[in-house]
Amino acid sequence: MTADVSIRNATKVFGSFRALDDVSLDIAAGEFIVLLGPSGCGKTTLLSILGGFLEPTSGTIAIGGRDMTHVAPAKRPTTTMFQDYALFPHMKLSDNVGFGLRMRGMAKAERDDRALALLDLVGLKASAGKKPHELSGGQRQRVALARALAVDPDVLLLDEPLGALDLKLRRQMQDELKAIQKRVGTTFIHVTHDQEEAMAIADRIVVMNHGHIEDVGAPSDIYMRPRSLFAAGFMGEANFLDARIDGVSGAEVRVETALGQAVLPASAFTAGKPSEGGKATLCIRPEHFRTGGEGGAAISLGSARIVDSAFFGAHLRCHLQPERPPERPSGVAITAHLPQTAKPQAGDLLELAVPADTIVALV
Ligand code: ATP
């Protein structure tokens, strides 16, 4: 089954420390939501409040339209899957998966049928009679997932479930987790600090920092149209260029940066309104730079000289600096990924531009 989740002004204070600060979020039934952020940002606190292991200091939680704020974990339509997903070592897999159903008094035959169906879902039906020690780490992880889904929660809460796996297995499990979630349709709320993992699995990512939400959106939305500097920086590499706003007219905003003057579309401002004489920060991904007029409708940013470059397979990773007299260094360093075909070399002076729909400005 599945349900929507509504978090309203959730705050959690430990002593004088606000681990969660006025968080509101609506999650649709069947969504795969990832809570993403650095260590200590409040992800686990929020997940624990959803699972009922912590009560919020203030604010409310509703699941499927019912207020759950003060309801005990066992009485909620949620199951939590932790990183350390201890399976019972002496039980075969089908009994591990059926354990929660036994606790609920389900008859053995029915329980076994359901356990087998779930082991089938995670690709382990043929191993139903094995014990956990006969499995690999990834397989044990799948059994834990089957066990969590066996009790048919409306919402599955996953706290860094792939954290203990090596990178290759982790990437493989991400794909499987996403496919399984789409098949069962249960709402998944998954915590990680790994931006690539979030991109690989989420319908929507919630970027958190210091107990509050910085940005919410589909992975491509947060990558291409971040609404905060923190979200832009956390979701992959970005160049941040300070800008002064020289003029605002209709759909255009004239700015001056260390590279020179540029005219931005007003739509580049994803958060906050530009005002003449004000400041902004331009956010540009390294792969979005164009040189020498290629790439169609581009915004010209000015010129910069290549300081060094390194081979990265599909592209060259170049560091550039604006051209300045030595007594007035700009202090600005730019990273650009340029195609090999451009044959960029240290010392070259390049005209930098970016396609209009890739530049983001934040005030
Ligand atoms: P991580 O990725 O490291 O698990 P997180 O984003 O999940 O981090 P939380 O576990 O939610 O972070 O913790 C948020 C902050 O609240 C941290 O600074 C943590 O030290 C603090 N905190 C969490 N639980 C308690 C508690 N019971 N008492 C005091 N402080 C706490």
Boltz pocket constraint, residues with backbone or C-beta under 6 A from the ligand:
constraints:
  - pocket:
      binder: B
      contacts: [[A, 14], [A, 17], [A, 19], [A, 37], [A, 38], [A, 39], [A, 40], [A, 41], [A, 42], [A, 43], [A, 44], [A, 45], [A, 46], [A, 193]]
      max_distance: 6.0
